[in-house]
Amino acid sequence: MLKIRKYAKPQNVSGQAMTTTNKINFDSMIIESKKVSVRQKEIVSQYLQQLDQHLTDLKEGKSEKTFEIKDLADLLFVSPKHLSNTIQEVLGKSPCDIYEERLIEISKDLLLTTNNTISHIAHTLTFDPSNFIKFFKSFERITPKQFRELHFKTELLTK
C-alpha cells in the first residue's frame, strides 16, 4: 500500500530534498508562445513534485504500484482531464510522456549504480521483465543489458 506523505519535504528524482537551488526551472520548460496563468504553473509544479516523490518511492521499493493520472489528480484536487490538459498546454508534453522520460532516467541510474539484475530492476519499477526490456529499448534503442555493458566498457576504457 502506497503511503502518501503530505507534509514531507518535496524531493526530486535523485532523492535529494528540493531546495531553491535544485528545483526544476519550470519557466524554461514552458512553451513560450502560450500565456500561462499562475494557477497553471502551480498545478504543473505540484504535479512534477508529486511525480518525483512517487518515482523516488518506486526506486527505493516503497511503492508497489505505479500512479495513474487519476491518482496524481486526486492528490492535487483537480480532475484528471484538467490535469492532463494543463500539463499538455503548459509543457507541450503529455503527463505520460513526462512520466516515461523520468522512468527511463531512473532505469538508467539503477542499471549503472546497482548490481541488481535487470529482472529485479524491472520488478522494482513495477514492470514485467520482458515488458521492461521492450520499454527501455523503445527509448534507448538498446536493451538494458547492452546499456549496462556499454557503460561499463566505456568506464573501463576511461580509467
DSSP file (Angstrom, degrees, kcal/mol; ACC not computed):
  #  RESIDUE AA STRUCTURE BP1 BP2  ACC     N-H-->O    O-->H-N    N-H-->O    O-->H-N    TCO  KAPPA ALPHA  PHI   PSI    X-CA   Y-CA   Z-CA
    1    1 A M              0   0    0      0, 0.0     2,-0.4     0, 0.0     0, 0.0   0.000 360.0 360.0 360.0 131.2    0.0    0.0    0.0
    2    2 A L        -     0   0    0     61,-0.1     2,-0.6     1,-0.0    61,-0.1  -0.618 360.0-151.7 -79.2 128.1    1.4    3.4   -1.0
    3    3 A K        -     0   0    0     -2,-0.4     2,-0.6    59,-0.4    -1,-0.0  -0.897   6.8-148.3-101.9 124.1    1.7    5.9    1.8
    4    4 A I        -     0   0    0     -2,-0.6     2,-1.0     1,-0.0     3,-0.1  -0.806   1.3-153.7 -93.3 124.8    1.4    9.5    0.8
    5    5 A R    >   -     0   0    0     -2,-0.6     3,-0.8     1,-0.2    -2,-0.0  -0.812  14.3-179.6 -98.6  96.3    3.4   11.9    2.9
    6    6 A K  T 3  S+     0   0    0     -2,-1.0    -1,-0.2     1,-0.2    -2,-0.0   0.812  81.1  38.4 -67.6 -30.0    1.5   15.1    2.6
    7    7 A Y  T 3  S+     0   0    0     -3,-0.1    -1,-0.2     2,-0.1     2,-0.1   0.305  86.9 119.5-106.8   9.0    3.9   17.1    4.8
    8    8 A A  S <  S-     0   0    0     -3,-0.8     3,-0.1     1,-0.1    -3,-0.0  -0.429  77.0 -98.5 -72.0 149.8    7.2   15.6    3.6
    9    9 A K        -     0   0    0      1,-0.1    -1,-0.1    -2,-0.1    -2,-0.1  -0.524  48.5-105.2 -67.3 128.2    9.7   17.9    2.1
   10   10 A P        -     0   0    0      0, 0.0     8,-3.1     0, 0.0     2,-0.3  -0.228  40.4-161.6 -57.5 143.3    9.4   17.6   -1.7
   11   11 A Q  B     -A   17   0A   0     38,-0.3     6,-0.2     6,-0.3    45,-0.1  -0.898  11.2-128.2-125.3 155.7   12.2   15.6   -3.4
   12   12 A N    >   -     0   0    0      4,-2.3     3,-2.2    -2,-0.3    11,-0.0  -0.334  44.2 -84.8 -92.3-177.4   13.5   15.4   -6.9
   13   13 A V  T 3  S+     0   0    0      1,-0.3    -1,-0.0     2,-0.1    -2,-0.0   0.798 126.7  59.5 -61.7 -29.0   14.0   12.2   -8.9
   14   14 A S  T 3  S-     0   0    0      2,-0.1    -1,-0.3     1,-0.1     3,-0.1   0.562 117.2-111.7 -77.7  -5.3   17.5   11.7   -7.4
   15   15 A G  S <  S+     0   0    0     -3,-2.2     2,-0.2     1,-0.3    -2,-0.1   0.453  73.3 136.1  91.6  -0.1   16.0   11.6   -3.9
   16   16 A Q        -     0   0    0      1,-0.1    -4,-2.3     6,-0.1    -1,-0.3  -0.580  64.9-104.9 -80.7 144.1   17.5   14.9   -2.8
   17   17 A A  B     -A   11   0A   0     -2,-0.2     2,-0.4    -6,-0.2    -6,-0.3  -0.476  41.6-114.7 -64.5 136.1   15.3   17.3   -0.9
   18   18 A M        +     0   0    0     -8,-3.1     2,-0.2    -2,-0.2    -1,-0.1  -0.582  42.1 171.7 -78.9 131.9   14.4   20.1   -3.2
   19   19 A T    >>  -     0   0    0     -2,-0.4     4,-0.7    -3,-0.0     3,-0.6  -0.717  52.3 -89.8-124.6 178.6   15.7   23.5   -2.3
   20   20 A T  T 34 S+     0   0    0     -2,-0.2     3,-0.2     1,-0.2    -2,-0.0   0.772 125.5  54.0 -63.9 -22.7   15.6   26.7   -4.2
   21   21 A T  T 34 S+     0   0    0      1,-0.2    -1,-0.2     0, 0.0    -3,-0.1   0.757 116.3  33.5 -84.9 -23.9   18.9   25.8   -5.8
   22   22 A N  T <4 S+     0   0    0     -3,-0.6    -2,-0.2    -5,-0.1    -1,-0.2   0.210  85.3 122.4-119.1  19.1   17.9   22.5   -7.2
   23   23 A K  S  < S-     0   0    0     -4,-0.7     2,-0.1    -3,-0.2    -3,-0.0  -0.448  74.5 -94.0 -72.1 153.2   14.3   23.0   -8.1
   24   24 A I        -     0   0    0     -2,-0.1     2,-1.4     1,-0.1     3,-0.2  -0.451  33.1-122.0 -66.5 137.2   13.3   22.4  -11.7
   25   25 A N    >>  -     0   0    0      1,-0.2     3,-0.7    -2,-0.1     4,-0.6  -0.679  34.0-179.7 -82.3  92.0   13.3   25.6  -13.7
   26   26 A F  H >> S+     0   0    0     -2,-1.4     4,-1.3     1,-0.2     3,-1.1   0.842  73.6  64.3 -64.9 -34.6    9.7   25.5  -14.8
   27   27 A D  H 34 S+     0   0    0      1,-0.3    -1,-0.2     2,-0.2     3,-0.2   0.848 100.4  51.9 -60.0 -33.8   10.0   28.7  -16.9
   28   28 A S  H <4 S+     0   0    0     -3,-0.7    -1,-0.3     1,-0.2    -2,-0.2   0.712 109.6  50.6 -75.5 -18.4   12.4   27.0  -19.2
   29   29 A M  H << S+     0   0    0     -3,-1.1    -1,-0.2    -4,-0.6    -2,-0.2   0.673  89.3  99.7 -89.1 -19.0   10.0   24.1  -19.7
   30   30 A I  S  < S-     0   0    0     -4,-1.3     2,-0.3    -3,-0.2    61,-0.2  -0.435  84.7-108.2 -75.1 139.5    7.0   26.2  -20.6
   31   31 A I    >   -     0   0    0     59,-2.2     3,-1.1    58,-0.2    -1,-0.1  -0.511  27.3-144.0 -65.0 126.5    6.0   26.7  -24.2
   32   32 A E  T 3  S+     0   0    0     -2,-0.3    -1,-0.1     1,-0.2    -2,-0.1   0.779  91.8  60.1 -70.5 -28.0    7.0   30.3  -25.0
   33   33 A S  T 3  S+     0   0    0      2,-0.1     2,-0.3    -3,-0.0    -1,-0.2   0.575  94.3  81.0 -78.5  -6.9    4.1   31.1  -27.3
   34   34 A K  S <  S-     0   0    0     -3,-1.1     2,-0.6    56,-0.1    -4,-0.0  -0.766  75.0-133.8-102.2 142.5    1.5   30.4  -24.6
   35   35 A K        -     0   0    0     -2,-0.3     2,-0.5     0, 0.0    -2,-0.1  -0.844  28.6-161.3 -89.0 128.3    0.3   32.7  -21.8
   36   36 A V        -     0   0    0     -2,-0.6     2,-0.1    54,-0.0    -6,-0.0  -0.937   8.7-134.3-118.2 130.3    0.3   30.6  -18.7
   37   37 A S     >  -     0   0    0     -2,-0.5     4,-2.1     1,-0.1     5,-0.2  -0.329  24.5-113.2 -77.2 162.7   -1.6   31.5  -15.6
   38   38 A V  H  > S+     0   0    0      1,-0.2     4,-2.3     2,-0.2     5,-0.1   0.895 119.1  53.6 -60.3 -40.4   -0.1   31.4  -12.1
   39   39 A R  H  > S+     0   0    0      2,-0.2     4,-2.6     1,-0.2    -1,-0.2   0.898 106.5  51.3 -64.3 -40.4   -2.6   28.6  -11.3
   40   40 A Q  H  > S+     0   0    0      2,-0.2     4,-2.4     1,-0.2    -1,-0.2   0.923 110.9  48.3 -62.7 -43.2   -1.5   26.5  -14.3
   41   41 A K  H  X S+     0   0    0     -4,-2.1     4,-2.7     1,-0.2    -2,-0.2   0.899 111.2  51.6 -61.7 -39.9    2.2   26.9  -13.2
   42   42 A E  H  X S+     0   0    0     -4,-2.3     4,-2.6     2,-0.2     5,-0.2   0.919 109.8  48.4 -63.4 -44.5    1.2   25.9   -9.7
   43   43 A I  H  X S+     0   0    0     -4,-2.6     4,-2.6     2,-0.2    -2,-0.2   0.931 114.1  46.1 -61.8 -46.4   -0.6   22.7  -10.9
   44   44 A V  H  X S+     0   0    0     -4,-2.4     4,-2.7     2,-0.2    -2,-0.2   0.916 112.8  50.2 -64.6 -43.2    2.3   21.7  -13.1
   45   45 A S  H  X S+     0   0    0     -4,-2.7     4,-2.1     1,-0.2    -2,-0.2   0.929 113.2  45.4 -60.4 -46.4    4.8   22.4  -10.3
   46   46 A Q  H  X S+     0   0    0     -4,-2.6     4,-2.7     2,-0.2     5,-0.2   0.890 111.6  53.2 -65.5 -39.3    2.8   20.3   -7.9
   47   47 A Y  H  X S+     0   0    0     -4,-2.6     4,-2.8    -5,-0.2    -2,-0.2   0.946 110.3  46.8 -59.4 -48.9    2.3   17.6  -10.4
   48   48 A L  H  X S+     0   0    0     -4,-2.7     4,-2.5     1,-0.2    -2,-0.2   0.873 112.5  49.9 -64.3 -37.3    6.1   17.3  -11.1
   49   49 A Q  H  X S+     0   0    0     -4,-2.1     4,-2.2    -5,-0.2   -38,-0.3   0.932 113.5  45.1 -65.8 -45.2    6.8   17.3   -7.3
   50   50 A Q  H  X S+     0   0    0     -4,-2.7     4,-2.5     2,-0.2    -2,-0.2   0.895 113.6  50.8 -64.9 -39.7    4.3   14.5   -6.7
   51   51 A L  H  X S+     0   0    0     -4,-2.8     4,-2.8    -5,-0.2     5,-0.2   0.930 110.2  49.0 -63.5 -45.3    5.6   12.6   -9.7
   52   52 A D  H  X S+     0   0    0     -4,-2.5     4,-2.3     1,-0.2    -2,-0.2   0.906 111.9  49.3 -60.5 -41.8    9.2   12.9   -8.4
   53   53 A Q  H  X S+     0   0    0     -4,-2.2     4,-2.3     2,-0.2    -1,-0.2   0.918 111.9  48.3 -64.0 -43.2    8.2   11.7   -5.0
   54   54 A H  H  X S+     0   0    0     -4,-2.5     4,-2.5     1,-0.2    -2,-0.2   0.922 112.3  48.3 -63.6 -43.9    6.3    8.8   -6.4
   55   55 A L  H  X S+     0   0    0     -4,-2.8     4,-2.7     2,-0.2    -1,-0.2   0.860 109.9  52.5 -67.2 -34.1    9.2    7.8   -8.6
   56   56 A T  H  X S+     0   0    0     -4,-2.3     4,-2.1    -5,-0.2     6,-0.2   0.920 109.7  49.3 -63.2 -43.7   11.6    8.1   -5.7
   57   57 A D  H  <>S+     0   0    0     -4,-2.3     5,-2.9     2,-0.2     6,-0.9   0.903 111.7  49.0 -62.3 -41.3    9.4    5.8   -3.7
   58   58 A L  H ><5S+     0   0    0     -4,-2.5     3,-1.5     4,-0.2    -2,-0.2   0.945 110.6  50.3 -61.2 -48.0    9.3    3.3   -6.6
   59   59 A K  H 3<5S+     0   0    0     -4,-2.7    -2,-0.2     1,-0.3    -1,-0.2   0.862 113.0  46.0 -59.5 -38.0   13.1    3.4   -7.0
   60   60 A E  T 3<5S-     0   0    0     -4,-2.1    -1,-0.3    -5,-0.2    -2,-0.2   0.403 116.2-113.5 -87.8   2.5   13.5    2.8   -3.2
   61   61 A G  T < 5S+     0   0    0     -3,-1.5    -3,-0.2    -4,-0.3    -2,-0.1   0.692  82.7 122.4  75.8  18.6   10.9    0.0   -3.3
   62   62 A K      < +     0   0    0     -5,-2.9     2,-0.4    -6,-0.2   -59,-0.4   0.537  63.9  59.3 -89.4  -7.8    8.5    1.9   -1.1
   63   63 A S        -     0   0    0     -6,-0.9    63,-0.1    61,-0.2    -2,-0.1  -0.970  56.9-168.1-124.8 137.9    5.7    1.7   -3.6
   64   64 A E  S    S+     0   0    0     -2,-0.4     2,-0.3     1,-0.1    -1,-0.1   0.494  73.6  38.3-102.3  -5.6    4.1   -1.4   -5.0
   65   65 A K  S    S-     0   0    0     60,-0.0     2,-0.3     0, 0.0    -1,-0.1  -0.968  79.1-114.1-142.0 158.1    2.1    0.2   -7.8
   66   66 A T        -     0   0    0     -2,-0.3     2,-0.1    60,-0.1    -2,-0.0  -0.668  35.8-112.3 -90.4 148.6    2.5    2.9  -10.3
   67   67 A F        -     0   0    0     -2,-0.3     2,-0.3   -16,-0.1    -1,-0.1  -0.461  23.8-149.3 -74.1 148.3    0.4    6.0  -10.2
   68   68 A E    >>  -     0   0    0     -2,-0.1     4,-1.8     1,-0.0     3,-0.5  -0.708  35.8 -99.3-106.0 168.3   -2.1    6.7  -12.9
   69   69 A I  H 3> S+     0   0    0     -2,-0.3     4,-2.5     1,-0.3     5,-0.2   0.844 124.3  59.0 -57.7 -33.0   -3.1   10.2  -13.9
   70   70 A K  H 3> S+     0   0    0      2,-0.2     4,-2.4     1,-0.2    -1,-0.3   0.900 103.4  51.1 -62.6 -41.3   -6.2    9.9  -11.7
   71   71 A D  H <> S+     0   0    0     -3,-0.5     4,-1.6     2,-0.2    -1,-0.2   0.916 113.1  44.3 -63.5 -43.9   -4.1    9.2   -8.6
   72   72 A L  H  X S+     0   0    0     -4,-1.8     4,-1.4     2,-0.2    -2,-0.2   0.883 112.1  52.8 -69.1 -38.0   -2.0   12.3   -9.2
   73   73 A A  H  X>S+     0   0    0     -4,-2.5     5,-2.1    -5,-0.2     4,-0.7   0.907 107.0  53.1 -63.0 -41.2   -5.1   14.4  -10.0
   74   74 A D  H ><5S+     0   0    0     -4,-2.4     3,-0.7     1,-0.2    -1,-0.2   0.891 106.6  52.6 -60.7 -40.0   -6.6   13.3   -6.7
   75   75 A L  H 3<5S+     0   0    0     -4,-1.6    -1,-0.2     1,-0.2    -2,-0.2   0.823 114.4  42.6 -64.3 -30.5   -3.5   14.4   -4.8
   76   76 A L  H 3<5S-     0   0    0     -4,-1.4    -1,-0.2    -3,-0.2    -2,-0.2   0.426 110.0-122.2 -97.2  -0.5   -3.8   17.8   -6.4
   77   77 A F  T <<5S+     0   0    0     -3,-0.7     2,-0.3    -4,-0.7    -3,-0.2   0.880  74.3 111.7  60.6  41.3   -7.5   18.1   -6.0
   78   78 A V  S   <S-     0   0    0     -5,-2.1    -1,-0.2    -6,-0.1    -2,-0.2  -0.897  74.6 -93.5-132.6 165.4   -8.2   18.6   -9.8
   79   79 A S     >  -     0   0    0     -2,-0.3     4,-2.6     1,-0.1     5,-0.2  -0.485  32.6-119.5 -77.3 152.5   -9.9   16.4  -12.3
   80   80 A P  H  > S+     0   0    0      0, 0.0     4,-2.7     0, 0.0     5,-0.2   0.890 114.9  51.2 -57.7 -39.9   -7.7   14.0  -14.4
   81   81 A K  H  > S+     0   0    0      2,-0.2     4,-2.8     1,-0.2     5,-0.2   0.921 110.4  48.1 -64.6 -43.9   -8.8   15.7  -17.6
   82   82 A H  H  > S+     0   0    0      2,-0.2     4,-2.6     1,-0.2     5,-0.2   0.919 113.0  48.6 -63.1 -43.4   -7.9   19.2  -16.2
   83   83 A L  H  X S+     0   0    0     -4,-2.6     4,-2.5     2,-0.2     5,-0.2   0.943 113.9  45.9 -61.0 -48.6   -4.5   18.0  -15.0
   84   84 A S  H  X S+     0   0    0     -4,-2.7     4,-2.4     1,-0.2    -2,-0.2   0.922 114.8  46.6 -62.1 -45.9   -3.7   16.3  -18.3
   85   85 A N  H  X S+     0   0    0     -4,-2.8     4,-2.5    -5,-0.2    -1,-0.2   0.895 112.6  50.4 -64.5 -40.1   -4.9   19.3  -20.4
   86   86 A T  H  X S+     0   0    0     -4,-2.6     4,-2.7    -5,-0.2     5,-0.3   0.928 111.9  46.5 -64.9 -45.5   -3.0   21.8  -18.2
   87   87 A I  H  X>S+     0   0    0     -4,-2.5     4,-2.8    -5,-0.2     6,-0.7   0.924 114.1  48.5 -63.0 -44.3    0.3   19.8  -18.4
   88   88 A Q  H  X5S+     0   0    0     -4,-2.4     4,-1.4    -5,-0.2    -2,-0.2   0.913 115.0  45.2 -61.6 -43.5   -0.1   19.5  -22.2
   89   89 A E  H  <5S+     0   0    0     -4,-2.5   -58,-0.2    -5,-0.2    -2,-0.2   0.902 120.5  38.0 -68.6 -42.0   -0.8   23.2  -22.6
   90   90 A V  H  <5S+     0   0    0     -4,-2.7   -59,-2.2    -5,-0.2    -2,-0.2   0.918 132.0  22.8 -78.6 -44.8    2.0   24.4  -20.3
   91   91 A L  H  <5S-     0   0    0     -4,-2.8    -3,-0.2    -5,-0.3    -2,-0.2   0.612  92.6-127.7-101.8 -14.7    4.8   21.9  -21.1
   92   92 A G  S  <<S+     0   0    0     -4,-1.4     2,-0.3    -5,-0.6    -4,-0.2   0.660  79.4  94.3  74.9  13.9    3.8   20.8  -24.6
   93   93 A K  S    S-     0   0    0     -6,-0.7    -2,-0.3     3,-0.0    -1,-0.3  -0.956  77.5-112.5-134.3 152.6    4.0   17.1  -23.4
   94   94 A S     >  -     0   0    0     -2,-0.3     4,-2.1     1,-0.1     5,-0.2  -0.483  30.0-114.5 -78.6 156.8    1.5   14.7  -22.1
   95   95 A P  H  > S+     0   0    0      0, 0.0     4,-2.6     0, 0.0     5,-0.2   0.864 119.1  56.2 -56.4 -35.2    1.8   13.5  -18.5
   96   96 A C  H  > S+     0   0    0      2,-0.2     4,-2.8     1,-0.2     5,-0.2   0.912 105.2  50.1 -64.6 -43.0    2.5   10.0  -19.8
   97   97 A D  H  > S+     0   0    0      2,-0.2     4,-2.4     1,-0.2    -1,-0.2   0.922 112.3  47.5 -61.1 -44.1    5.5   11.3  -21.9
   98   98 A I  H  X S+     0   0    0     -4,-2.1     4,-2.2     2,-0.2    -2,-0.2   0.923 112.6  49.4 -62.8 -45.0    6.9   13.1  -18.8
   99   99 A Y  H  X S+     0   0    0     -4,-2.6     4,-2.4     1,-0.2    -2,-0.2   0.931 112.3  47.4 -59.6 -47.6    6.4   10.0  -16.6
  100  100 A E  H  X S+     0   0    0     -4,-2.8     4,-2.2     1,-0.2    -1,-0.2   0.892 109.9  52.6 -65.3 -39.9    8.1    7.8  -19.2
  101  101 A E  H  X S+     0   0    0     -4,-2.4     4,-1.7     1,-0.2    -1,-0.2   0.921 113.4  43.8 -60.8 -43.3   11.1   10.1  -19.6
  102  102 A R  H  X S+     0   0    0     -4,-2.2     4,-2.1     1,-0.2    -2,-0.2   0.860 110.9  54.6 -71.4 -34.6   11.7   10.2  -15.9
  103  103 A L  H  X S+     0   0    0     -4,-2.4     4,-2.5     2,-0.2    -1,-0.2   0.878 106.8  51.6 -65.6 -37.6   11.2    6.5  -15.6
  104  104 A I  H  X S+     0   0    0     -4,-2.2     4,-2.7     2,-0.2    -1,-0.2   0.912 108.3  51.6 -64.4 -42.2   13.9    5.9  -18.2
  105  105 A E  H  X S+     0   0    0     -4,-1.7     4,-2.1     1,-0.2    -2,-0.2   0.907 111.8  46.6 -61.9 -41.5   16.3    8.2  -16.3
  106  106 A I  H  X S+     0   0    0     -4,-2.1     4,-2.8     2,-0.2     5,-0.2   0.903 110.9  53.0 -66.1 -40.9   15.6    6.2  -13.1
  107  107 A S  H  X S+     0   0    0     -4,-2.5     4,-2.4     2,-0.2    -2,-0.2   0.932 110.1  47.2 -59.0 -46.7   16.1    2.9  -15.0
  108  108 A K  H  X S+     0   0    0     -4,-2.7     4,-1.9     1,-0.2    -1,-0.2   0.904 111.7  51.4 -62.8 -41.2   19.5    4.1  -16.4
  109  109 A D  H  X S+     0   0    0     -4,-2.1     4,-2.2     1,-0.2    -2,-0.2   0.932 111.4  46.7 -61.3 -46.1   20.5    5.2  -12.9
  110  110 A L  H  X S+     0   0    0     -4,-2.8     4,-1.3     1,-0.2     6,-0.3   0.878 111.4  52.1 -64.9 -37.6   19.6    1.8  -11.4
  111  111 A L  H  < S+     0   0    0     -4,-2.4    -1,-0.2    -5,-0.2    -2,-0.2   0.858 118.0  37.1 -66.0 -34.2   21.4    0.0  -14.2
  112  112 A L  H  < S+     0   0    0     -4,-1.9    -2,-0.2    -5,-0.2    -1,-0.2   0.725 122.2  39.9 -91.9 -22.9   24.6    2.0  -13.7
  113  113 A T  H  < S+     0   0    0     -4,-2.2     2,-0.3    -5,-0.2    -3,-0.2   0.484 111.0  51.6-109.9  -3.0   24.6    2.3   -9.9
  114  114 A T     <  -     0   0    0     -4,-1.3     0, 0.0    -5,-0.2     0, 0.0  -0.882  63.9-140.5-128.3 163.3   23.4   -1.0   -8.7
  115  115 A N        +     0   0    0     -2,-0.3     3,-0.1     2,-0.0    -4,-0.1   0.206  59.9 133.3-101.0  12.7   24.4   -4.7   -9.3
  116  116 A N        -     0   0    0     -6,-0.3    -2,-0.1     1,-0.1    -3,-0.0  -0.274  63.9-104.0 -62.5 148.6   20.7   -5.7   -9.2
  117  117 A T     >  -     0   0    0      1,-0.1     4,-2.4     4,-0.0     5,-0.2  -0.292  26.5-114.3 -67.4 159.6   19.6   -8.0  -12.0
  118  118 A I  H  > S+     0   0    0      1,-0.2     4,-2.6     2,-0.2     5,-0.2   0.876 119.8  55.4 -63.2 -36.5   17.6   -6.4  -14.8
  119  119 A S  H  > S+     0   0    0      2,-0.2     4,-2.4     1,-0.2    -1,-0.2   0.909 107.6  48.3 -61.4 -42.7   14.7   -8.6  -13.6
  120  120 A H  H  > S+     0   0    0      2,-0.2     4,-2.5     1,-0.2    -2,-0.2   0.912 111.9  49.0 -65.3 -42.9   14.9   -7.1  -10.1
  121  121 A I  H  X S+     0   0    0     -4,-2.4     4,-1.9     2,-0.2    -2,-0.2   0.916 110.5  51.8 -62.3 -42.6   15.1   -3.5  -11.5
  122  122 A A  H  <>S+     0   0    0     -4,-2.6     5,-3.4     1,-0.2    -2,-0.2   0.933 111.7  45.8 -59.4 -46.8   12.0   -4.3  -13.7
  123  123 A H  H ><5S+     0   0    0     -4,-2.4     3,-1.7     3,-0.2    -1,-0.2   0.882 108.5  56.5 -65.4 -38.0   10.1   -5.6  -10.7
  124  124 A T  H 3<5S+     0   0    0     -4,-2.5    -1,-0.2     1,-0.3    -2,-0.2   0.885 110.2  44.9 -58.8 -38.4   11.2   -2.6   -8.6
  125  125 A L  T 3<5S-     0   0    0     -4,-1.9    -1,-0.3    -5,-0.2    -2,-0.2   0.199 123.2-108.4 -92.6  16.0    9.7   -0.3  -11.2
  126  126 A T  T < 5S+     0   0    0     -3,-1.7     2,-0.3     1,-0.2    -3,-0.2   0.795  75.6 132.3  62.7  35.5    6.5   -2.5  -11.4
  127  127 A F      < -     0   0    0     -5,-3.4    -1,-0.2    -6,-0.2    -2,-0.1  -0.823  63.8-119.0-108.7 152.4    7.3   -4.0  -14.8
  128  128 A D     >  -     0   0    0     -2,-0.3     4,-2.5     1,-0.1     3,-0.4  -0.745  39.6-117.0 -74.8 137.7    7.3   -7.5  -16.0
  129  129 A P  H  > S+     0   0    0      0, 0.0     4,-2.2     0, 0.0     5,-0.2   0.866 112.7  48.7 -52.1 -42.9   10.9   -8.1  -17.1
  130  130 A S  H  > S+     0   0    0      1,-0.2     4,-1.9     2,-0.2     5,-0.1   0.890 113.1  47.7 -67.3 -36.3   10.1   -8.7  -20.8
  131  131 A N  H  > S+     0   0    0     -3,-0.4     4,-2.8     2,-0.2    -1,-0.2   0.863 109.3  54.5 -69.6 -34.9    7.9   -5.5  -20.9
  132  132 A F  H  X S+     0   0    0     -4,-2.5     4,-3.0     2,-0.2     5,-0.2   0.924 107.5  49.7 -62.9 -44.1   10.7   -3.5  -19.2
  133  133 A I  H  X S+     0   0    0     -4,-2.2     4,-2.6    -5,-0.2    -2,-0.2   0.924 113.4  46.0 -61.3 -44.9   13.2   -4.6  -21.8
  134  134 A K  H  X S+     0   0    0     -4,-1.9     4,-2.0     2,-0.2    -2,-0.2   0.918 114.0  49.0 -63.4 -44.0   10.8   -3.6  -24.6
  135  135 A F  H  X S+     0   0    0     -4,-2.8     4,-0.9     2,-0.2    -2,-0.2   0.942 114.1  45.1 -60.3 -49.5   10.0   -0.3  -22.9
  136  136 A F  H >X S+     0   0    0     -4,-3.0     4,-2.8     1,-0.2     3,-0.9   0.918 112.8  50.6 -62.0 -45.5   13.7    0.5  -22.3
  137  137 A K  H 3X S+     0   0    0     -4,-2.6     4,-2.1     1,-0.3    -1,-0.2   0.830 102.0  61.3 -65.2 -32.3   14.7   -0.4  -25.9
  138  138 A S  H 3< S+     0   0    0     -4,-2.0    -1,-0.3    -5,-0.2    -2,-0.2   0.791 116.2  32.4 -65.8 -25.9   11.9    1.8  -27.4
  139  139 A F  H << S+     0   0    0     -4,-0.9    -2,-0.2    -3,-0.9    -1,-0.2   0.847 131.6  29.2 -94.3 -42.8   13.6    4.8  -25.8
  140  140 A E  H  < S-     0   0    0     -4,-2.8    -3,-0.2     2,-0.3    -2,-0.2   0.566  91.5-131.9-100.0 -11.2   17.3    3.9  -25.8
  141  141 A R  S  < S+     0   0    0     -4,-2.1     2,-0.3    -5,-0.4    -4,-0.2   0.555  83.0  75.1  67.0   9.2   17.4    1.7  -28.9
  142  142 A I  S    S-     0   0    0     -6,-0.3    -2,-0.3    -9,-0.1    -1,-0.2  -0.959  88.7-100.8-140.1 160.6   19.4   -0.9  -27.0
  143  143 A T     >  -     0   0    0     -2,-0.3     4,-2.6     1,-0.1     5,-0.2  -0.339  35.2-108.8 -75.7 162.1   18.4   -3.4  -24.3
  144  144 A P  H  > S+     0   0    0      0, 0.0     4,-2.5     0, 0.0     5,-0.2   0.885 121.4  52.8 -57.0 -38.3   19.1   -2.7  -20.6
  145  145 A K  H  > S+     0   0    0      2,-0.2     4,-2.6     1,-0.2     5,-0.2   0.927 110.4  46.2 -63.9 -44.9   21.8   -5.4  -20.6
  146  146 A Q  H  > S+     0   0    0      2,-0.2     4,-2.7     1,-0.2    -1,-0.2   0.891 111.7  53.0 -64.0 -39.3   23.5   -3.8  -23.6
  147  147 A F  H  X S+     0   0    0     -4,-2.6     4,-2.1     2,-0.2    -2,-0.2   0.936 111.7  45.1 -59.9 -48.2   23.2   -0.3  -22.0
  148  148 A R  H  X S+     0   0    0     -4,-2.5     4,-2.1     1,-0.2    -2,-0.2   0.933 115.2  46.9 -63.2 -47.1   24.9   -1.6  -18.8
  149  149 A E  H  X S+     0   0    0     -4,-2.6     4,-2.4     1,-0.2     5,-0.2   0.903 111.0  52.3 -63.2 -41.8   27.6   -3.4  -20.7
  150  150 A L  H  X S+     0   0    0     -4,-2.7     4,-2.1     1,-0.2    -1,-0.2   0.901 112.1  45.1 -61.3 -42.7   28.3   -0.5  -22.9
  151  151 A H  H  X S+     0   0    0     -4,-2.1     4,-2.2     2,-0.2    -1,-0.2   0.837 112.1  50.8 -74.5 -32.4   28.7    1.9  -20.0
  152  152 A F  H  X S+     0   0    0     -4,-2.1     4,-2.1     2,-0.2    -2,-0.2   0.894 111.7  48.2 -70.5 -37.8   30.9   -0.5  -18.0
  153  153 A K  H  X S+     0   0    0     -4,-2.4     4,-2.1     2,-0.2    -2,-0.2   0.917 112.6  48.7 -65.3 -42.7   33.2   -0.9  -21.0
  154  154 A T  H  X S+     0   0    0     -4,-2.1     4,-1.5     1,-0.2    -2,-0.2   0.896 110.5  51.4 -62.8 -40.9   33.3    2.8  -21.5
  155  155 A E  H  X S+     0   0    0     -4,-2.2     4,-0.6     1,-0.2    -1,-0.2   0.895 109.9  49.1 -63.7 -41.2   34.1    3.3  -17.9
  156  156 A L  H >< S+     0   0    0     -4,-2.1     3,-0.6     1,-0.2    -1,-0.2   0.874 110.1  51.4 -66.6 -37.1   37.0    0.8  -18.0
  157  157 A L  H 3< S+     0   0    0     -4,-2.1    -1,-0.2     1,-0.2    -2,-0.2   0.794 108.0  52.0 -71.3 -27.5   38.4    2.4  -21.1
  158  158 A T  H 3<        0   0    0     -4,-1.5    -1,-0.2     1,-0.2    -2,-0.2   0.578 360.0 360.0 -86.1  -8.9   38.4    5.9  -19.5
  159  159 A K    <<        0   0    0     -4,-0.6    -1,-0.2    -3,-0.6    -2,-0.1   0.468 360.0 360.0 -82.7 360.0   40.3    4.7  -16.4
